[in-house]
Amino acid sequence: MKVGIIGAGISGLTLAYELQQRNIAYQLWEATDQPGGYIRSRQQAGSSGATYLRELGPNSLLGDADLLRWLDELGLTPELTFARPVSKARYIFRDGQYRPLPSGPPSLLFGSFFSWKTKLAVFRERNNRTTSPEGETLAQFFRRRFSDEIVEYALGPFVAGIYAGDPEQLLVSETFPILLQYEREHGSVLRGLIKNQSATGRRQSFSFREGMQMLPKALAARLTNLSLNDPVERIERRSDGGWQVESATGTQTVDRLVLAVGTNVAARLVAPHFADLADALRRVTYPPMTAVHSAYKRADVRHPLNGFGGLNPKLENRFAAGHIWSSSVFDGRCPDDEVLFTTFVGGQQNVENARQSDAVIFQNVHQELTEGFGITANQPVFRAIYRWERAIPQYDAHIATVRQQVEALDADELLVCANWYKGVSLSDCISKARQLADQLDRKSLINNF
């Protein structure tokens, strides 16, 4: 059996590596000259000659012991850098300042972040016997089980930070199906979380000494059948089974074909064979997101920055979705006497801000940082910008339609391993790719029996 994989993002790279480890023949095609997809790190010098480590896409990876063992297999253990303990604190902009979000029962019950009405709603959630209707959004789910305030000042900013999304549109069944499982099996989200704490392995947040791009580079360096600058132009179903793949460098035949590309490319490739799927894929939304990196002298910043960062609720009408305090989370992001912010502008809740000019974005981000964190400098000592016109696929009703159609493709030897199918995070994509490799390995053994 030979497996074709289109797209060398983290999903395609992981799948190819796992197949290679199992001695399964494969071919991986990548349209660009750089593997890794959205994972991009840049070491960039400022005007003073100081070096700044910028993450243009994902800033970290959340993983358990199994993922750490896998990274050790790749030889990356010496390159790991773990998030500082202080980064566990999350801040939300409220009442004119960034305030720490409650991190546990004591701070929830005795702190002043949430109203007593919301505290009472959280306490009563254990006896909330309502159940989720089909197509319920995250906002509807959390309003039903908790309160509007939870949606506005906890869920909304969190969803904007993780999904660049709007909780009024994202489906709970597609984003956090575990919550529906807790509701069914335990009658309560909180009761389910408590009962499953011991069953869930401890997960840690980490990156790499030279940034997240070390991971795709390590995977790509180990692959024997990766073809860069080789866009796939056409796929054709063979009458005797399998697929014929036409790329810029020629034509190859594979028994199974895996799509590990964005929905736009996937729609173009499958359109001649699966018109309904292609139409569904074209409806998937990717909002734009612009990443801005700003560095200031530490002496010019009054805020202690003792946390992961600050998120902005939609109703607070801030310009950015939020700011990661990059130099507080990981070592080596900027000079020791400076602090580095990573600001995200745009997303589904504020599309137009992401498309403003560089000058307008720089001005608004500096003003927001100045007001929020007590910065006295007239401008940052370093700043840079990077734009994603298509950032993160939105797990809304359109994705639900796509998922249903993809699940019917297996009989056609066409599979999907991408961030728009059953999990968007890096750890999700790695896990899905490893599971798919196991599945293909079993099929190979059965065919050879």
C-alpha positions as a Markdown table, in Angstrom:
| # | Residue | x | y | z |
|---|---|---|---|---|
| 1 | Met | 0.0 | 0.0 | 0.0 |
| 2 | Lys | 1.2 | 3.5 | -0.8 |
| 3 | Val | -0.4 | 6.6 | 0.8 |
| 4 | Gly | -0.4 | 10.0 | -0.8 |
| 5 | Ile | -0.5 | 13.1 | 1.5 |
| 6 | Ile | -1.3 | 16.6 | 0.2 |
| 7 | Gly | 0.0 | 19.4 | 2.4 |
| 8 | Ala | 3.0 | 19.5 | 4.7 |
| 9 | Gly | 1.5 | 21.4 | 7.7 |
| 10 | Ile | 1.9 | 19.8 | 11.1 |
| 11 | Ser | -0.8 | 17.2 | 10.2 |
| 12 | Gly | 0.7 | 16.1 | 6.9 |
| 13 | Leu | 4.3 | 16.1 | 8.4 |
| 14 | Thr | 3.3 | 14.0 | 11.4 |
| 15 | Leu | 1.3 | 11.5 | 9.3 |
| 16 | Ala | 4.2 | 11.1 | 6.9 |
| 17 | Tyr | 6.7 | 10.6 | 9.7 |
| 18 | Glu | 4.5 | 8.0 | 11.5 |
| 19 | Leu | 3.9 | 6.1 | 8.2 |
| 20 | Gln | 7.7 | 6.1 | 7.6 |
| 21 | Gln | 8.2 | 4.7 | 11.1 |
| 22 | Arg | 5.9 | 1.9 | 10.2 |
| 23 | Asn | 7.6 | 1.2 | 6.9 |
| 24 | Ile | 4.5 | 2.2 | 4.9 |
| 25 | Ala | 5.2 | 3.8 | 1.5 |
| 26 | Tyr | 4.0 | 7.4 | 1.2 |
| 27 | Gln | 4.5 | 10.6 | -0.8 |
| 28 | Leu | 4.0 | 14.0 | 0.7 |
| 29 | Trp | 3.4 | 17.0 | -1.5 |
| 30 | Glu | 3.8 | 20.6 | -0.4 |
| 31 | Ala | 3.0 | 23.6 | -2.6 |
| 32 | Thr | 5.4 | 26.0 | -1.0 |
| 33 | Asp | 9.1 | 25.9 | -0.2 |
| 34 | Gln | 8.6 | 25.8 | 3.5 |
| 35 | Pro | 7.0 | 22.9 | 5.6 |
| 36 | Gly | 5.0 | 23.7 | 8.7 |
| 37 | Gly | 1.9 | 25.6 | 7.5 |
| 38 | Tyr | 0.8 | 28.1 | 10.1 |
| 39 | Ile | 3.8 | 27.3 | 12.4 |
| 40 | Arg | 6.3 | 30.1 | 11.6 |
| 41 | Ser | 9.0 | 31.5 | 13.9 |
| 42 | Arg | 11.2 | 34.4 | 13.1 |
| 43 | Gln | 14.5 | 35.5 | 14.7 |
| 44 | Gln | 14.5 | 39.2 | 13.9 |
| 45 | Ala | 17.0 | 42.0 | 14.8 |
| 46 | Gly | 15.8 | 45.4 | 15.8 |
| 47 | Ser | 17.4 | 48.7 | 15.0 |
| 48 | Ser | 19.6 | 48.5 | 18.1 |
| 49 | Gly | 20.9 | 45.1 | 17.0 |
| 50 | Ala | 19.0 | 43.2 | 19.7 |
| 51 | Thr | 17.3 | 40.0 | 18.6 |
| 52 | Tyr | 13.6 | 39.2 | 19.0 |
| 53 | Leu | 11.9 | 35.8 | 18.6 |
| 54 | Arg | 8.5 | 36.2 | 17.0 |
| 55 | Glu | 5.9 | 33.6 | 16.6 |
| 56 | Leu | 3.7 | 34.4 | 13.6 |
| 57 | Gly | 1.3 | 31.6 | 14.3 |
| 58 | Pro | 0.8 | 29.3 | 17.2 |
| 59 | Asn | 2.8 | 30.5 | 20.3 |
| 60 | Ser | 3.0 | 27.2 | 22.2 |
| 61 | Leu | 2.1 | 23.5 | 22.3 |
| 62 | Leu | 0.0 | 22.0 | 25.1 |
| 63 | Gly | 0.9 | 18.3 | 25.7 |
| 64 | Asp | 1.0 | 15.4 | 28.1 |
| 65 | Ala | 3.7 | 12.8 | 28.9 |
| 66 | Asp | 2.9 | 10.9 | 25.7 |
| 67 | Leu | 3.5 | 13.9 | 23.5 |
| 68 | Leu | 6.7 | 14.7 | 25.3 |
| 69 | Arg | 7.9 | 11.1 | 24.7 |
| 70 | Trp | 7.1 | 11.6 | 21.0 |
| 71 | Leu | 9.1 | 14.8 | 20.9 |
| 72 | Asp | 12.0 | 13.0 | 22.6 |
| 73 | Glu | 11.9 | 10.4 | 19.8 |
| 74 | Leu | 12.4 | 13.3 | 17.4 |
| 75 | Gly | 15.4 | 14.5 | 19.3 |
| 76 | Leu | 13.7 | 17.7 | 20.5 |
| 77 | Thr | 13.9 | 17.2 | 24.3 |
| 78 | Pro | 17.1 | 19.3 | 24.7 |
| 79 | Glu | 15.3 | 22.1 | 22.7 |
| 80 | Leu | 12.2 | 22.3 | 24.9 |
| 81 | Thr | 11.4 | 25.4 | 26.9 |
| 82 | Phe | 8.5 | 25.2 | 29.3 |
| 83 | Ala | 6.2 | 28.0 | 30.2 |
| 84 | Arg | 7.0 | 29.8 | 33.4 |
| 85 | Pro | 4.6 | 29.0 | 36.3 |
| 86 | Val | 3.5 | 32.6 | 36.4 |
| 87 | Ser | 1.9 | 32.2 | 33.0 |
| 88 | Lys | -0.9 | 30.1 | 34.4 |
| 89 | Ala | -2.7 | 33.4 | 35.3 |
| 90 | Arg | -5.0 | 34.8 | 32.6 |
| 91 | Tyr | -6.2 | 38.4 | 32.6 |
| 92 | Ile | -9.4 | 39.9 | 31.2 |
| 93 | Phe | -10.0 | 43.6 | 30.5 |
| 94 | Arg | -12.9 | 44.8 | 32.7 |
| 95 | Asp | -13.8 | 48.0 | 34.4 |
| 96 | Gly | -10.9 | 49.9 | 32.7 |
| 97 | Gln | -8.1 | 47.5 | 33.6 |
| 98 | Tyr | -6.8 | 44.0 | 33.1 |
| 99 | Arg | -8.0 | 41.9 | 36.0 |
| 100 | Pro | -7.0 | 38.2 | 36.8 |
| 101 | Leu | -9.6 | 35.7 | 35.8 |
| 102 | Pro | -10.6 | 33.4 | 38.7 |
| 103 | Ser | -8.4 | 30.2 | 38.5 |
| 104 | Gly | -10.2 | 28.0 | 41.0 |
| 105 | Pro | -13.1 | 27.8 | 43.5 |
| 106 | Pro | -11.6 | 30.1 | 46.1 |
| 107 | Ser | -10.9 | 33.0 | 43.7 |
| 108 | Leu | -14.3 | 32.4 | 42.0 |
| 109 | Leu | -16.3 | 32.5 | 45.3 |
| 110 | Phe | -14.4 | 35.1 | 47.2 |
| 111 | Gly | -13.0 | 37.3 | 44.4 |
| 112 | Ser | -14.8 | 40.3 | 42.9 |
| 113 | Phe | -14.4 | 39.4 | 39.2 |
| 114 | Phe | -17.9 | 37.8 | 38.9 |
| 115 | Ser | -21.1 | 39.0 | 40.4 |
| 116 | Trp | -22.9 | 37.0 | 43.1 |
| 117 | Lys | -25.6 | 36.2 | 40.5 |
| 118 | Thr | -23.0 | 34.3 | 38.4 |
| 119 | Lys | -21.4 | 32.7 | 41.5 |
| 120 | Leu | -24.9 | 31.4 | 42.4 |
| 121 | Ala | -25.4 | 30.1 | 38.8 |
| 122 | Val | -22.1 | 28.2 | 39.0 |
| 123 | Phe | -23.1 | 26.6 | 42.3 |
| 124 | Arg | -26.5 | 25.6 | 40.9 |
| 125 | Glu | -25.1 | 24.2 | 37.7 |
| 126 | Arg | -24.7 | 20.8 | 39.3 |
| 127 | Asn | -28.5 | 20.6 | 39.5 |
| 128 | Asn | -29.2 | 21.9 | 36.0 |
| 129 | Arg | -31.0 | 19.1 | 34.3 |
| 130 | Thr | -31.5 | 20.7 | 30.9 |
| 131 | Thr | -29.9 | 19.1 | 27.9 |
| 132 | Ser | -28.3 | 20.4 | 24.7 |
| 133 | Pro | -30.5 | 20.6 | 21.6 |
| 134 | Glu | -28.9 | 19.9 | 18.2 |
| 135 | Gly | -27.0 | 22.7 | 16.7 |
| 136 | Glu | -26.5 | 24.5 | 20.1 |
| 137 | Thr | -23.7 | 27.2 | 20.0 |
| 138 | Leu | -21.1 | 27.6 | 22.7 |
| 139 | Ala | -22.8 | 30.8 | 23.9 |
| 140 | Gln | -26.2 | 29.1 | 24.1 |
| 141 | Phe | -24.7 | 26.2 | 26.0 |
| 142 | Phe | -22.9 | 28.4 | 28.6 |
| 143 | Arg | -25.9 | 30.7 | 29.0 |
| 144 | Arg | -28.2 | 27.7 | 29.6 |
| 145 | Arg | -25.9 | 26.1 | 32.1 |
| 146 | Phe | -24.3 | 29.2 | 33.7 |
| 147 | Ser | -24.9 | 32.9 | 32.9 |
| 148 | Asp | -24.6 | 35.7 | 30.4 |
| 149 | Glu | -21.7 | 37.1 | 32.4 |
| 150 | Ile | -19.7 | 33.8 | 32.0 |
| 151 | Val | -20.3 | 34.1 | 28.2 |
| 152 | Glu | -19.3 | 37.8 | 28.0 |
| 153 | Tyr | -16.3 | 37.8 | 30.3 |
| 154 | Ala | -14.9 | 34.3 | 30.2 |
| 155 | Leu | -16.1 | 32.2 | 27.2 |
| 156 | Gly | -16.1 | 35.1 | 24.7 |
| 157 | Pro | -12.5 | 36.2 | 25.2 |
| 158 | Phe | -11.3 | 32.6 | 25.5 |
| 159 | Val | -12.9 | 31.6 | 22.2 |
| 160 | Ala | -11.5 | 34.7 | 20.5 |
| 161 | Gly | -8.0 | 33.8 | 21.7 |
| 162 | Ile | -8.1 | 30.1 | 20.8 |
| 163 | Tyr | -10.4 | 30.0 | 17.8 |
| 164 | Ala | -10.3 | 33.7 | 16.6 |
| 165 | Gly | -14.0 | 32.9 | 16.8 |
| 166 | Asp | -17.4 | 34.1 | 18.0 |
| 167 | Pro | -19.1 | 31.9 | 20.6 |
| 168 | Glu | -22.5 | 32.9 | 19.1 |
| 169 | Gln | -21.6 | 30.9 | 16.0 |
| 170 | Leu | -19.2 | 28.1 | 17.1 |
| 171 | Leu | -21.0 | 24.9 | 17.9 |
| 172 | Val | -20.4 | 23.1 | 21.2 |
| 173 | Ser | -20.6 | 19.8 | 19.5 |
| 174 | Glu | -17.7 | 20.7 | 17.2 |
| 175 | Thr | -15.5 | 22.6 | 19.6 |
| 176 | Phe | -15.9 | 21.0 | 23.0 |
| 177 | Pro | -17.9 | 17.7 | 22.6 |
| 178 | Ile | -16.5 | 16.6 | 26.0 |
| 179 | Leu | -18.9 | 19.1 | 27.6 |
| 180 | Leu | -21.9 | 17.4 | 26.0 |
| 181 | Gln | -20.5 | 14.1 | 27.3 |
| 182 | Tyr | -20.3 | 15.5 | 30.8 |
| 183 | Glu | -23.9 | 16.7 | 30.5 |
| 184 | Arg | -25.2 | 13.3 | 29.4 |
| 185 | Glu | -23.1 | 11.1 | 31.7 |
| 186 | His | -23.0 | 13.2 | 34.9 |
| 187 | Gly | -25.8 | 15.7 | 34.5 |
| 188 | Ser | -23.4 | 18.5 | 35.1 |
| 189 | Val | -20.3 | 20.0 | 33.5 |
| 190 | Leu | -18.7 | 20.8 | 36.8 |
| 191 | Arg | -19.4 | 17.3 | 38.1 |
| 192 | Gly | -18.0 | 15.8 | 35.0 |
| 193 | Leu | -14.8 | 17.9 | 35.2 |
| 194 | Ile | -14.3 | 16.9 | 38.8 |
| 195 | Lys | -14.8 | 13.2 | 38.2 |
| 196 | Asn | -12.5 | 13.2 | 35.2 |
| 197 | Gln | -9.6 | 15.3 | 36.6 |
| 198 | Ser | -7.8 | 12.2 | 37.8 |
| 199 | Ala | -8.3 | 10.4 | 34.4 |
| 200 | Thr | -6.8 | 13.3 | 32.5 |
| 201 | Gly | -3.0 | 13.3 | 32.2 |
| 202 | Arg | -1.3 | 16.4 | 33.4 |
| 203 | Arg | -0.6 | 18.7 | 30.4 |
| 204 | Gln | 2.1 | 21.3 | 30.1 |
| 205 | Ser | 2.6 | 24.3 | 27.9 |
| 206 | Phe | 5.9 | 24.5 | 26.1 |
| 207 | Ser | 7.8 | 25.8 | 23.1 |
| 208 | Phe | 11.3 | 25.3 | 21.7 |
| 209 | Arg | 14.5 | 27.3 | 22.2 |
| 210 | Glu | 14.4 | 28.7 | 18.6 |
| 211 | Gly | 10.6 | 28.8 | 18.4 |
| 212 | Met | 7.7 | 26.6 | 17.4 |
| 213 | Gln | 9.1 | 26.1 | 13.9 |
| 214 | Met | 11.7 | 23.8 | 15.2 |
| 215 | Leu | 9.0 | 21.1 | 15.3 |
| 216 | Pro | 8.0 | 21.0 | 11.6 |
| 217 | Lys | 11.7 | 21.4 | 10.7 |
| 218 | Ala | 12.6 | 18.3 | 12.8 |
| 219 | Leu | 9.9 | 16.3 | 11.2 |
| 220 | Ala | 10.7 | 17.4 | 7.6 |
| 221 | Ala | 14.4 | 16.6 | 8.1 |
| 222 | Arg | 13.5 | 13.0 | 8.8 |
| 223 | Leu | 11.3 | 12.4 | 5.8 |
| 224 | Thr | 12.6 | 10.7 | 2.7 |
| 225 | Asn | 9.6 | 11.4 | 0.5 |
| 226 | Leu | 8.7 | 15.1 | 1.0 |
| 227 | Ser | 8.4 | 17.1 | -2.2 |
| 228 | Leu | 8.5 | 20.9 | -1.7 |
| 229 | Asn | 7.5 | 23.6 | -4.3 |
| 230 | Asp | 5.3 | 20.9 | -5.8 |
| 231 | Pro | 1.7 | 21.9 | -5.8 |
| 232 | Val | -0.9 | 19.2 | -6.6 |
| 233 | Glu | -2.9 | 20.3 | -9.6 |
| 234 | Arg | -5.3 | 17.5 | -10.0 |
| 235 | Ile | -6.5 | 14.2 | -8.5 |
| 236 | Glu | -8.2 | 11.5 | -10.5 |
| 237 | Arg | -10.1 | 8.4 | -9.2 |
| 238 | Arg | -8.7 | 5.2 | -10.8 |
| 239 | Ser | -11.2 | 2.6 | -12.1 |
| 240 | Asp | -9.3 | -0.2 | -10.4 |
| 241 | Gly | -9.1 | 1.7 | -7.0 |
| 242 | Gly | -6.8 | 4.3 | -5.6 |
| 243 | Trp | -5.9 | 7.8 | -6.9 |
| 244 | Gln | -3.8 | 9.3 | -9.6 |
| 245 | Val | -2.1 | 12.5 | -8.3 |
| 246 | Glu | -0.8 | 15.1 | -10.8 |
| 247 | Ser | 1.6 | 17.6 | -9.3 |
| 248 | Ala | 4.1 | 20.1 | -10.8 |
| 249 | Thr | 6.8 | 17.5 | -11.0 |
| 250 | Gly | 4.8 | 14.6 | -12.5 |
| 251 | Thr | 2.1 | 12.0 | -11.8 |
| 252 | Gln | 2.0 | 9.3 | -9.2 |
| 253 | Thr | -0.5 | 6.6 | -8.3 |
| 254 | Val | -1.4 | 5.9 | -4.6 |
| 255 | Asp | -3.8 | 3.5 | -3.0 |
| 256 | Arg | -5.0 | 5.9 | -0.3 |
| 257 | Leu | -5.0 | 9.7 | -0.5 |
| 258 | Val | -5.1 | 12.0 | 2.5 |
| 259 | Leu | -6.0 | 15.7 | 2.3 |
| 260 | Ala | -4.0 | 17.7 | 4.8 |
| 261 | Val | -4.6 | 21.2 | 3.2 |
| 262 | Gly | -7.0 | 24.1 | 3.8 |
| 263 | Thr | -10.6 | 23.9 | 2.7 |
| 264 | Asn | -10.0 | 26.1 | -0.3 |
| 265 | Val | -7.4 | 23.8 | -1.8 |
| 266 | Ala | -9.4 | 20.7 | -0.7 |
| 267 | Ala | -12.5 | 22.1 | -2.4 |
| 268 | Arg | -10.7 | 22.6 | -5.7 |
| 269 | Leu | -9.2 | 19.1 | -5.7 |
| 270 | Val | -12.4 | 17.2 | -4.8 |
| 271 | Ala | -14.9 | 19.3 | -6.9 |
| 272 | Pro | -14.8 | 17.0 | -10.0 |
| 273 | His | -15.6 | 13.9 | -7.8 |
| 274 | Phe | -17.6 | 15.2 | -4.8 |
| 275 | Ala | -19.5 | 18.3 | -5.8 |
| 276 | Asp | -21.5 | 18.5 | -2.6 |
| 277 | Leu | -18.4 | 18.2 | -0.4 |
| 278 | Ala | -16.7 | 20.9 | -2.5 |
| 279 | Asp | -19.6 | 23.3 | -2.0 |
| 280 | Ala | -19.6 | 22.6 | 1.8 |
| 281 | Leu | -15.9 | 23.2 | 2.0 |
| 282 | Arg | -16.2 | 26.6 | 0.2 |
| 283 | Arg | -18.6 | 27.8 | 2.9 |
| 284 | Val | -16.1 | 27.2 | 5.7 |
| 285 | Thr | -15.0 | 30.6 | 7.2 |
| 286 | Tyr | -11.5 | 31.6 | 8.0 |
| 287 | Pro | -11.4 | 35.1 | 9.5 |
| 288 | Pro | -8.3 | 37.3 | 9.0 |
| 289 | Met | -5.9 | 37.8 | 11.9 |
| 290 | Thr | -3.0 | 40.2 | 12.2 |
| 291 | Ala | -0.1 | 39.5 | 14.6 |
| 292 | Val | 1.8 | 42.5 | 16.0 |
| 293 | His | 4.9 | 42.2 | 18.0 |
| 294 | Ser | 5.9 | 45.1 | 20.2 |
| 295 | Ala | 8.9 | 45.4 | 22.6 |
| 296 | Tyr | 9.4 | 48.1 | 25.3 |
| 297 | Lys | 12.1 | 48.7 | 27.9 |
| 298 | Arg | 11.0 | 47.0 | 31.1 |
| 299 | Ala | 11.6 | 50.2 | 33.0 |
| 300 | Asp | 8.9 | 51.9 | 30.9 |
| 301 | Val | 6.2 | 49.3 | 31.8 |
| 302 | Arg | 4.5 | 49.7 | 35.1 |
| 303 | His | 2.3 | 46.6 | 34.9 |
| 304 | Pro | 4.1 | 43.5 | 36.5 |
| 305 | Leu | 3.0 | 41.3 | 33.5 |
| 306 | Asn | 2.7 | 38.3 | 35.9 |
| 307 | Gly | 0.7 | 36.1 | 33.7 |
| 308 | Phe | 0.1 | 34.7 | 30.2 |
| 309 | Gly | -1.6 | 37.8 | 28.8 |
| 310 | Gly | -4.7 | 39.9 | 28.7 |
| 311 | Leu | -7.8 | 39.2 | 26.6 |
| 312 | Asn | -10.4 | 41.7 | 25.5 |
| 313 | Pro | -14.2 | 40.9 | 25.7 |
| 314 | Lys | -16.1 | 42.0 | 22.7 |
| 315 | Leu | -18.4 | 44.3 | 24.7 |
| 316 | Glu | -15.4 | 46.3 | 25.9 |
| 317 | Asn | -14.9 | 47.6 | 22.4 |
| 318 | Arg | -11.1 | 47.3 | 22.4 |
| 319 | Phe | -9.1 | 47.3 | 19.2 |
| 320 | Ala | -7.3 | 44.0 | 19.6 |
| 321 | Ala | -8.6 | 40.6 | 20.5 |
| 322 | Gly | -5.8 | 40.3 | 23.2 |
| 323 | His | -2.2 | 40.5 | 24.0 |
| 324 | Ile | 0.2 | 37.6 | 25.0 |
| 325 | Trp | 3.0 | 38.7 | 27.3 |
| 326 | Ser | 5.5 | 36.6 | 25.4 |
| 327 | Ser | 8.5 | 37.5 | 27.5 |
| 328 | Ser | 6.6 | 36.5 | 30.7 |
| 329 | Val | 5.7 | 33.1 | 29.3 |
| 330 | Phe | 9.0 | 31.9 | 27.8 |
| 331 | Asp | 12.7 | 32.8 | 28.2 |
| 332 | Gly | 14.7 | 34.1 | 25.3 |
| 333 | Arg | 12.0 | 36.1 | 23.5 |
| 334 | Cys | 13.8 | 39.5 | 23.8 |
| 335 | Pro | 16.6 | 41.2 | 25.7 |
| 336 | Asp | 16.5 | 40.8 | 29.5 |
| 337 | Asp | 15.8 | 44.5 | 30.1 |
| 338 | Glu | 12.8 | 44.5 | 27.7 |
| 339 | Val | 9.4 | 43.0 | 27.5 |
| 340 | Leu | 7.7 | 41.6 | 24.3 |
| 341 | Phe | 4.0 | 41.6 | 23.6 |
| 342 | Thr | 2.3 | 39.5 | 20.9 |
| 343 | Thr | -1.0 | 41.2 | 20.0 |
| 344 | Phe | -3.7 | 39.7 | 17.8 |
| 345 | Val | -6.0 | 41.9 | 15.9 |
| 346 | Gly | -9.1 | 40.7 | 14.1 |
| 347 | Gly | -10.8 | 37.4 | 14.2 |
| 348 | Gln | -14.4 | 36.6 | 13.6 |
| 349 | Gln | -15.7 | 39.2 | 16.1 |
| 350 | Asn | -13.7 | 42.1 | 14.6 |
| 351 | Val | -12.8 | 41.3 | 11.0 |
| 352 | Glu | -12.2 | 44.8 | 9.8 |
| 353 | Asn | -9.6 | 45.8 | 12.3 |
| 354 | Ala | -7.3 | 43.1 | 10.9 |
| 355 | Arg | -7.4 | 44.7 | 7.5 |
| 356 | Gln | -6.4 | 48.2 | 8.6 |
| 357 | Ser | -3.2 | 49.7 | 7.3 |
| 358 | Asp | 0.1 | 49.0 | 9.1 |
| 359 | Ala | 0.2 | 52.5 | 10.4 |
| 360 | Val | -3.3 | 52.4 | 11.9 |
| 361 | Ile | -2.7 | 49.0 | 13.5 |
| 362 | Phe | 0.6 | 50.1 | 15.0 |
| 363 | Gln | -0.9 | 53.3 | 16.4 |
| 364 | Asn | -4.0 | 51.5 | 17.9 |
| 365 | Val | -2.0 | 48.6 | 19.4 |
| 366 | His | 0.6 | 51.0 | 21.0 |
| 367 | Gln | -2.3 | 53.1 | 22.4 |
| 368 | Glu | -4.0 | 50.1 | 23.8 |
| 369 | Leu | -0.8 | 48.7 | 25.3 |
| 370 | Thr | 0.0 | 52.1 | 26.8 |
| 371 | Glu | -3.4 | 52.4 | 28.5 |
| 372 | Gly | -3.7 | 48.8 | 29.6 |
| 373 | Phe | -0.2 | 48.2 | 31.0 |
| 374 | Gly | 1.0 | 51.6 | 32.1 |
| 375 | Ile | 3.6 | 52.2 | 29.4 |
| 376 | Thr | 5.3 | 55.5 | 29.5 |
| 377 | Ala | 7.4 | 55.2 | 26.2 |
| 378 | Asn | 6.3 | 57.2 | 23.2 |
| 379 | Gln | 6.8 | 54.2 | 21.0 |
| 380 | Pro | 8.1 | 50.6 | 21.2 |
| 381 | Val | 11.9 | 49.9 | 20.7 |
| 382 | Phe | 10.9 | 47.2 | 18.3 |
| 383 | Arg | 7.7 | 46.3 | 16.4 |
| 384 | Ala | 6.7 | 44.1 | 13.5 |
| 385 | Ile | 3.6 | 42.9 | 11.8 |
| 386 | Tyr | 2.4 | 39.8 | 10.1 |
| 387 | Arg | -1.0 | 39.2 | 8.4 |
| 388 | Trp | -3.0 | 36.0 | 8.0 |
| 389 | Glu | -5.9 | 36.6 | 5.6 |
| 390 | Arg | -7.2 | 33.1 | 6.4 |
| 391 | Ala | -6.4 | 32.4 | 10.0 |
| 392 | Ile | -8.3 | 29.6 | 11.8 |
| 393 | Pro | -11.2 | 27.6 | 10.4 |
| 394 | Gln | -14.5 | 28.3 | 12.3 |
| 395 | Tyr | -16.1 | 25.2 | 13.9 |
| 396 | Asp | -19.6 | 26.4 | 13.2 |
| 397 | Ala | -22.6 | 24.9 | 11.3 |
| 398 | His | -20.7 | 24.8 | 8.1 |
| 399 | Ile | -17.9 | 22.6 | 9.6 |
| 400 | Ala | -20.6 | 20.3 | 11.0 |
| 401 | Thr | -21.9 | 19.7 | 7.4 |
| 402 | Val | -18.3 | 19.1 | 6.1 |
| 403 | Arg | -17.6 | 16.6 | 8.9 |
| 404 | Gln | -20.7 | 14.6 | 8.0 |
| 405 | Gln | -19.7 | 14.4 | 4.4 |
| 406 | Val | -16.1 | 13.6 | 5.1 |
| 407 | Glu | -17.1 | 10.6 | 7.2 |
| 408 | Ala | -18.6 | 9.0 | 4.2 |
| 409 | Leu | -15.5 | 9.2 | 2.1 |
| 410 | Asp | -13.5 | 6.3 | 3.5 |
| 411 | Ala | -14.9 | 3.9 | 0.9 |
| 412 | Asp | -13.3 | 6.0 | -1.8 |
| 413 | Glu | -9.8 | 5.7 | -0.3 |
| 414 | Leu | -9.9 | 9.5 | 0.4 |
| 415 | Leu | -9.2 | 10.6 | 3.9 |
| 416 | Val | -8.8 | 14.0 | 5.8 |
| 417 | Cys | -6.2 | 14.9 | 8.3 |
| 418 | Ala | -6.4 | 18.7 | 8.7 |
| 419 | Asn | -7.1 | 21.4 | 11.3 |
| 420 | Trp | -10.7 | 21.8 | 9.9 |
| 421 | Tyr | -11.7 | 18.3 | 10.8 |
| 422 | Lys | -12.2 | 17.0 | 14.4 |
| 423 | Gly | -9.8 | 19.4 | 16.2 |
| 424 | Val | -8.0 | 22.6 | 15.4 |
| 425 | Ser | -5.2 | 22.8 | 18.0 |
| 426 | Leu | -1.6 | 21.6 | 17.3 |
| 427 | Ser | -1.9 | 18.8 | 19.8 |
| 428 | Asp | -5.2 | 17.8 | 18.2 |
| 429 | Cys | -3.6 | 17.7 | 14.7 |
| 430 | Ile | -0.6 | 15.6 | 16.0 |
| 431 | Ser | -2.9 | 13.2 | 17.8 |
| 432 | Lys | -5.2 | 12.8 | 14.8 |
| 433 | Ala | -2.2 | 12.1 | 12.4 |
| 434 | Arg | -0.8 | 9.5 | 14.7 |
| 435 | Gln | -4.2 | 7.8 | 15.1 |
| 436 | Leu | -4.6 | 7.8 | 11.3 |
| 437 | Ala | -1.2 | 6.2 | 10.8 |
| 438 | Asp | -2.3 | 3.4 | 13.2 |
| 439 | Gln | -5.5 | 3.0 | 11.2 |
| 440 | Leu | -3.6 | 2.8 | 7.9 |
| 441 | Asp | -1.1 | 0.4 | 9.4 |
| 442 | Arg | -4.0 | -1.9 | 10.4 |
| 443 | Lys | -5.5 | -1.8 | 6.9 |
| 444 | Ser | -2.1 | -2.5 | 5.4 |
| 445 | Leu | -1.7 | -5.6 | 7.6 |
| 446 | Ile | -5.1 | -6.8 | 6.7 |
| 447 | Asn | -4.5 | -6.3 | 3.0 |
| 448 | Asn | -1.2 | -8.2 | 3.2 |
| 449 | Phe | -2.6 | -11.1 | 5.2 |
